[in-house]
Amino acid sequence: MLPHMVSIVPHLTTNCRVRQLRISVPMIEPLIDGVGYFRPDNLPPPAGEELRPLFRPRLTPAPDHRPPR
């Protein structure tokens, strides 16, 4: 894997919460400042920040809330 650094970007979710997303970008040493760009080793492991569970397909069909005709 290529050397990379991490940028933390705010993301507004659909339920009006701001999440801090970790975006991996190619390593550029002069940009690492501890404010905008970080080394992956210097950050704590992510806890509950993944968006994958939001996009996971449903196991059961969504309920139909339309009125009967």
PyMOL commands that set and color helices and strands:
alter all, ss='L'
color gray80, all
select helices_A, chain A and resi 29-31+40-42+52-55
alter helices_A, ss='H'
color red, helices_A
select strands_A, chain A and resi 4-12+18-26+37-38
alter strands_A, ss='S'
color yellow, strands_A
deselect
rebuild
show_as cartoon
